[in-house]
Amino acid sequence: MSSSGAVEDYDGDRRLAELVAPPLERARQAGRVAAGVTVDDVALALRMIYGAAATARDGDQRRLDVEQAHAVVTAPWF
């Protein structure tokens, strides 16, 4: 672990990119996602939605927060 607290051999970003890139490209080709949306954009959106879910006070609030976060992060993409 580095002095910043980051795990030095973490490869989750690479693995996520490998999982997200092919369907993201298909979505771009089909016109379902704006051409400028990147794998990094999707990763940030997922982290934002996770943050909403992780900090909700209860299950009902979690559902509402995740739905709202999803709507917010995907609205300008279509």
Backbone as a printed PyTorch tensor [residue, N CA C, xyz], in Angstrom:
tensor([[[  0.8480,  -1.1680,   0.0000],
         [  0.0000,   0.0000,   0.0000],
         [  0.8960,   1.2340,   0.0000]],

        [[  0.5060,   2.2240,  -0.7930],
         [  1.3040,   3.4440,  -0.8750],
         [  1.0080,   4.3620,   0.3020]],

        [[  1.7780,   5.4380,   0.4060],
         [  1.5710,   6.3910,   1.4930],
         [  0.2190,   7.0880,   1.3870]],

        [[ -0.3920,   7.1020,   0.1820],
         [ -1.7080,   7.7320,   0.0130],
         [ -2.8330,   6.7980,   0.4220]],

        [[ -2.4970,   5.5430,   0.7130],
         [ -3.5120,   4.5730,   1.0880],
         [ -3.9860,   3.7230,  -0.0750]],

        [[ -3.4980,   3.9970,  -1.2650],
         [ -3.8990,   3.2380,  -2.4480],
         [ -3.1580,   1.9090,  -2.4940]],

        [[ -3.8390,   0.8830,  -2.9170],
         [ -3.2210,  -0.4210,  -3.1090],
         [ -2.4570,  -0.3660,  -4.4240]],

        [[ -1.1650,  -0.6240,  -4.3700],
         [ -0.3060,  -0.4240,  -5.5310],
         [ -0.5620,  -1.4130,  -6.6610]],

        [[ -0.9470,  -2.6340,  -6.3550],
         [ -1.1510,  -3.6090,  -7.4230],
         [ -2.6310,  -3.8070,  -7.7470]],

        [[ -3.4700,  -2.8470,  -7.3990],
         [ -4.8980,  -2.8990,  -7.6800],
         [ -5.1170,  -2.8540,  -9.1870]],

        [[ -5.9080,  -3.7890,  -9.6960],
         [ -6.1670,  -3.7950, -11.1380],
         [ -7.6620,  -3.7070, -11.4450]],

        [[ -8.4410,  -3.2670, -10.4870],
         [ -9.8840,  -3.1580, -10.6780],
         [-10.2660,  -2.2050, -11.7870]],

        [[ -9.5310,  -1.1050, -11.9290],
         [ -9.8360,  -0.1470, -12.9970],
         [ -9.6460,  -0.7880, -14.3700]],

        [[ -8.5810,  -1.5240, -14.5090],
         [ -8.3200,  -2.2050, -15.7860],
         [ -9.3890,  -3.2470, -16.0650]],

        [[ -9.7380,  -4.0350, -15.0470],
         [-10.7520,  -5.0740, -15.2300],
         [-12.1120,  -4.4610, -15.5500]],

        [[-12.4660,  -3.3740, -14.8690],
         [-13.7310,  -2.7010, -15.1630],
         [-13.7290,  -2.1890, -16.5990]],

        [[-12.6280,  -1.5950, -17.0250],
         [-12.5320,  -1.0900, -18.4000],
         [-12.7240,  -2.2150, -19.4100]],

        [[-12.1390,  -3.3720, -19.1310],
         [-12.2920,  -4.5150, -20.0320],
         [-13.7430,  -4.9800, -20.1110]],

        [[-14.4630,  -4.8800, -18.9930],
         [-15.8700,  -5.2820, -18.9720],
         [-16.7830,  -4.2480, -19.6220]],

        [[-16.4760,  -2.9810, -19.4330],
         [-17.3540,  -1.9050, -19.8740],
         [-17.1260,  -1.5120, -21.3350]],

        [[-15.8980,  -1.5660, -21.8000],
         [-15.5730,  -1.0430, -23.1330],
         [-16.3900,  -1.6690, -24.2690]],

        [[-16.5160,  -2.9900, -24.3480],
         [-17.2750,  -3.5460, -25.4810],
         [-18.7490,  -3.1310, -25.5010]],

        [[-19.5030,  -3.2550, -24.3960],
         [-20.9020,  -2.8200, -24.4730],
         [-21.0480,  -1.3110, -24.6400]],

        [[-20.1010,  -0.5410, -24.1100],
         [-20.1490,   0.9070, -24.3010],
         [-19.9860,   1.2390, -25.7770]],

        [[-19.0700,   0.5800, -26.4400],
         [-18.8730,   0.8130, -27.8760],
         [-20.1210,   0.4110, -28.6640]],

        [[-20.7330,  -0.7180, -28.3090],
         [-21.9710,  -1.1240, -28.9920],
         [-23.0680,  -0.0880, -28.7720]],

        [[-23.1590,   0.4510, -27.5570],
         [-24.1640,   1.4750, -27.2550],
         [-23.8910,   2.7470, -28.0560]],

        [[-22.6370,   3.1140, -28.2030],
         [-22.2830,   4.2800, -29.0270],
         [-22.7110,   4.0490, -30.4730]],

        [[-22.3570,   2.8760, -31.0050],
         [-22.6760,   2.5370, -32.3980],
         [-24.1890,   2.5560, -32.6420]],

        [[-24.9490,   2.1390, -31.6490],
         [-26.4110,   2.0950, -31.7730],
         [-27.0620,   3.4450, -31.4920]],

        [[-26.2600,   4.4250, -31.0960],
         [-26.7980,   5.7450, -30.7990],
         [-27.5090,   5.8440, -29.4580]],

        [[-27.2470,   4.8940, -28.5870],
         [-27.8830,   4.8900, -27.2650],
         [-27.0910,   5.6760, -26.2400]],

        [[-25.8310,   5.9550, -26.5480],
         [-24.9560,   6.7230, -25.6630],
         [-24.2140,   7.7220, -26.5370]],

        [[-24.0310,   8.9110, -26.0360],
         [-23.3140,   9.9440, -26.7950],
         [-21.9050,   9.4740, -27.1350]],

        [[-21.4310,   9.9010, -28.2760],
         [-20.1190,   9.4710, -28.7660],
         [-18.9890,   9.8250, -27.8000]],

        [[-19.1370,  10.8960, -27.0300],
         [-18.0640,  11.3400, -26.1540],
         [-17.9890,  10.6550, -24.8020]],

        [[-18.9400,   9.7710, -24.4930],
         [-18.9260,   9.0820, -23.2000],
         [-17.7990,   8.0570, -23.2000]],

        [[-16.9770,   8.1000, -22.1620],
         [-15.8060,   7.2220, -22.0690],
         [-15.9790,   6.1850, -20.9700]],

        [[-15.0920,   5.2220, -20.9700],
         [-15.0650,   4.2240, -19.8980],
         [-14.8650,   4.9220, -18.5500]],

        [[-14.0120,   5.9460, -18.5240],
         [-13.7970,   6.6920, -17.2760],
         [-15.0810,   7.3760, -16.8100]],

        [[-15.8900,   7.8750, -17.7410],
         [-17.1730,   8.4800, -17.3760],
         [-18.0830,   7.4470, -16.7230]],

        [[-18.1240,   6.2620, -17.3080],
         [-18.9660,   5.1960, -16.7630],
         [-18.4720,   4.7950, -15.3790]],

        [[-17.1700,   4.6740, -15.2120],
         [-16.6110,   4.3110, -13.9010],
         [-16.9560,   5.3590, -12.8510]],

        [[-16.8670,   6.6330, -13.2120],
         [-17.2270,   7.6990, -12.2790],
         [-18.7080,   7.6150, -11.9240]],

        [[-19.5520,   7.3940, -12.9130],
         [-20.9880,   7.2720, -12.6610],
         [-21.2770,   6.1150, -11.7090]],

        [[-20.6070,   4.9940, -11.9170],
         [-20.8080,   3.8450, -11.0280],
         [-20.3760,   4.1660,  -9.5990]],

        [[-19.2550,   4.8740,  -9.4520],
         [-18.8020,   5.2560,  -8.1140],
         [-19.7960,   6.2100,  -7.4570]],

        [[-20.3720,   7.1060,  -8.2470],
         [-21.3480,   8.0480,  -7.7040],
         [-22.6010,   7.3050,  -7.2320]],

        [[-23.0790,   6.3700,  -8.0390],
         [-24.2640,   5.5960,  -7.6560],
         [-23.9540,   4.7450,  -6.4330]],

        [[-22.7760,   4.1360,  -6.3960],
         [-22.3780,   3.3550,  -5.2240],
         [-22.3500,   4.2390,  -3.9800]],

        [[-21.8310,   5.4480,  -4.0990],
         [-21.7860,   6.3590,  -2.9590],
         [-23.1710,   6.6590,  -2.4280]],

        [[-24.1260,   6.8550,  -3.3300],
         [-25.5050,   7.0980,  -2.9010],
         [-26.0570,   5.8750,  -2.1650]],

        [[-25.7800,   4.6990,  -2.6930],
         [-26.2720,   3.4760,  -2.0620],
         [-25.6160,   3.2300,  -0.7070]],

        [[-24.3100,   3.4570,  -0.6390],
         [-23.5610,   3.1500,   0.5790],
         [-23.8910,   4.0870,   1.7350]],

        [[-24.3720,   5.2800,   1.4330],
         [-24.6160,   6.2510,   2.5000],
         [-26.0930,   6.4200,   2.8450]],

        [[-26.9660,   5.6470,   2.2080],
         [-28.3990,   5.7480,   2.5090],
         [-28.6900,   5.2590,   3.9310]],

        [[-29.6810,   5.8490,   4.5370],
         [-30.0220,   5.5240,   5.9220],
         [-30.7720,   4.2040,   6.0670]],

        [[-31.5060,   3.7880,   5.0450],
         [-32.2470,   2.5280,   5.1020],
         [-32.5390,   2.0530,   3.6840]],

        [[-33.1540,   0.8920,   3.5640],
         [-33.3960,   0.2950,   2.2600],
         [-34.2850,   1.1310,   1.3570]],

        [[-35.3450,   1.7190,   1.9180],
         [-36.2310,   2.5470,   1.1030],
         [-35.5010,   3.7740,   0.5690]],

        [[-34.7200,   4.4230,   1.4300],
         [-33.9670,   5.5950,   1.0010],
         [-32.8960,   5.2030,  -0.0070]],

        [[-32.2950,   4.0350,   0.1860],
         [-31.2660,   3.5530,  -0.7360],
         [-31.8530,   3.4190,  -2.1350]],

        [[-33.0150,   2.7920,  -2.2450],
         [-33.6530,   2.6100,  -3.5480],
         [-33.9200,   3.9550,  -4.2120]],

        [[-34.4980,   4.8920,  -3.4630],
         [-34.7990,   6.2140,  -4.0100],
         [-33.5230,   6.9540,  -4.4260]],

        [[-32.5190,   6.9000,  -3.5650],
         [-31.2650,   7.5980,  -3.8670],
         [-30.5800,   7.0260,  -5.0970]],

        [[-30.5490,   5.7040,  -5.2150],
         [-29.9070,   5.0700,  -6.3640],
         [-30.6760,   5.4000,  -7.6380]],

        [[-32.0000,   5.3760,  -7.5900],
         [-32.7950,   5.7430,  -8.7640],
         [-32.5060,   7.1830,  -9.1810]],

        [[-32.4490,   8.0900,  -8.2110],
         [-32.1900,   9.4860,  -8.5280],
         [-30.7650,   9.6680,  -9.0550]],

        [[-29.7930,   9.0290,  -8.4260],
         [-28.4020,   9.1390,  -8.8910],
         [-28.2720,   8.5950, -10.3090]],

        [[-28.9280,   7.4870, -10.5790],
         [-28.8910,   6.9150, -11.9270],
         [-29.4780,   7.9050, -12.9310]],

        [[-30.5990,   8.5060, -12.5990],
         [-31.2290,   9.4790, -13.4930],
         [-30.3210,  10.6700, -13.7440]],

        [[-29.6600,  11.1310, -12.6960],
         [-28.7860,  12.2970, -12.8280],
         [-27.5680,  11.9880, -13.6840]],

        [[-26.9180,  10.8760, -13.4440],
         [-25.6710,  10.5970, -14.1770],
         [-25.9160,  10.1260, -15.6000]],

        [[-27.0950,   9.6490, -15.9170],
         [-27.3470,   9.1950, -17.2840],
         [-28.1100,  10.2070, -18.1300]],

        [[-28.7250,  11.1980, -17.5390],
         [-29.5610,  12.1300, -18.2910],
         [-28.8600,  12.7680, -19.4810]],

        [[-27.6650,  13.3430, -19.3290],
         [-27.0540,  14.0160, -20.4880],
         [-26.4280,  13.0690, -21.4930]],

        [[-26.4300,  11.7730, -21.2450],
         [-25.7660,  10.8320, -22.1410],
         [-26.6290,  10.4440, -23.3260]],

        [[-27.9090,  10.6650, -23.2410],
         [-28.8030,  10.1950, -24.3110],
         [-29.3180,  11.3210, -25.1610]]])
